[in-house]
Amino acid sequence: MNIVPSSAIRITYVILSFTISFIASLLTIPPLIKKSLKKNFTGIDLHKPEKPKIAKSGGIAVYIGFLAACTLSGLYGIDDRTMLGMILASTLGAVIGLIDDIFQLEKKTLILSTFLTGIPIITYRLGTTTITLTPIGPIDLGIIFWITIPFIFAYYTNSVNIYAGFNGLEAGLGLVTSISLGISALIYNSVESAILLFSLSGGLLALLKYNWYPAKIFPGNMGTYLIGAVYAASIIGGTIKTAGLIATLPYFINFILRLINGLNWTVGKTTTNGKVYTEKIEALWALFMRKPTSEKTVTIKCIIIQSIFAIITVFISYIHRNLFNNP
């Protein structure tokens, strides 16, 4: 049974989800760091002169917190079917990322596998085929909507994965975006999406404590694919499509820049004193690296850009809801 709780109860749900996820992830990260270093489950910190090995198991901790918070949402009396479909889609993204972290899949295999993450949304028939674009109004996409779902999931998982490479970047961007989308979901009464997004943001805040410069742990591909899958699942399943388009626009800009450069993995160059710079605009972060600058500064500037879009997203969602009463 789908119950629409009052505003106060909805806010209580998301606070609980955020808190549970944060605590569970925070408690998990320190032992994961030790175990990952011992088992050599590590990645190279490419923007440090000494190129240290860093644990890359952060995505595991975020997923543990995310799943704990989402699972306990079953006590809230909301739509279990919607939650289950979105959790399954998010889990598929996390599993694909973890498999790649372990086995280093070929790029083609990895990209093709991300199309599978949208299957639960299709099989559970989540979301609506209508999108409202101001000032055009509602547009019913019909069967096209269902056909495009695997492509939407593939896009979001991969666009998050390639907007990365700096300490705190993936977690910081994910935190800002998930909170803005979560607030938008509350505005649209999409309780399930709000819980999903705040369950993610709690884990990301915990990760950011250890992923911020200088990082002690990376989110890994498990973390980035989880973030992307949660974006897609909450946007489609919670019918917050307009908000999703606005909030994730920086990811799209970065995706286009990477696409122009053949989607090749690129990083900045490092000076002997730890500054980073680049000679070409191969990604969105490269806009802030025309001259040698600190890695932390690059991350902060990217998060500021994301925060601007986050604020716009919430504002437009509020206006949109009152004008059209339709996401």
SULDA-V856285 format. One record per backbone hydrogen bond with DSSP energy under -0.5 kcal/mol. CO is the residue of the C=O (numbers start at 1). NH is the residue of the N-H. Records with the same first field share a line. If there is no record, write none. Layout:
BEGIN
CO=NH, NH
END
This chain:
BEGIN
1=3
3=5
6=10
7=11
8=12
9=13
10=14
11=15
12=16
13=17
14=18
15=19
16=20
17=21
18=22
19=23
20=24
21=25
22=26
23=27
24=28
25=29
26=30
28=32
29=33
30=34
31=35
32=36
33=37
34=38
35=39
36=41
37=40
40=42
41=56
43=54
44=46
45=48
48=51
52=45
54=43
55=218
57=60, 61
58=62
59=63
60=64
61=65
62=66
63=67
64=68
65=69
66=70
67=71
68=72
69=73
70=73
71=74
72=75
73=76, 78
74=77
78=80
79=83
80=84
81=85
82=86
83=87
84=88
85=89
86=90
87=91
88=92
89=93
90=94
91=95
92=96
93=97
94=98
95=99
96=100
97=101, 222
98=102
99=103
100=104
106=110
107=111
108=112
109=113
110=114
111=114
112=115
113=116
114=117
115=118
116=119
118=121, 122
119=123
120=124
121=126
122=125
129=141
131=133, 139
132=134
133=136, 137
137=133
139=131, 141
141=144
142=145, 146
143=147
144=148
145=149
148=152
149=153
150=154
151=155
152=156
153=157
154=158
155=159
156=160
157=161
158=162
160=163
162=164
166=169, 170
168=172
169=173
170=174
171=175
172=176
173=177
174=178
175=179
176=180
177=181
178=182
179=183
180=184
181=185
182=186
183=187
184=188
185=190
186=189
189=191
190=194
191=195
192=196
193=197
194=198
195=199
196=200
197=201
198=202
199=203
200=204
201=205
202=206
203=207
204=208
205=209
206=210
207=210, 211
208=212
210=216, 217
211=168
216=55
218=58
219=59, 223
220=224
221=225
222=226
223=227
224=228
225=229
226=230
227=231
228=232
229=233
230=234
231=235
232=236
233=237
234=238
235=240
236=239
237=127
240=244
241=245
242=246
243=247
244=248
246=249
248=252
249=253
250=254
251=255
252=256
253=257
254=258
255=259
256=260
257=261
258=263
259=262
261=264
264=266
269=277
271=274
275=271
276=293
277=269
280=282
283=286
284=287
285=288
286=289
289=278
293=276
294=298
295=299
296=300
297=301
298=302
299=303
300=304
301=305
302=306
303=307
304=308
305=309
306=310
307=311
308=312
309=313
310=314
311=315
312=316
313=317
314=318
315=319
316=320
317=321
318=322
319=323
320=324, 325
321=325
327=242
END
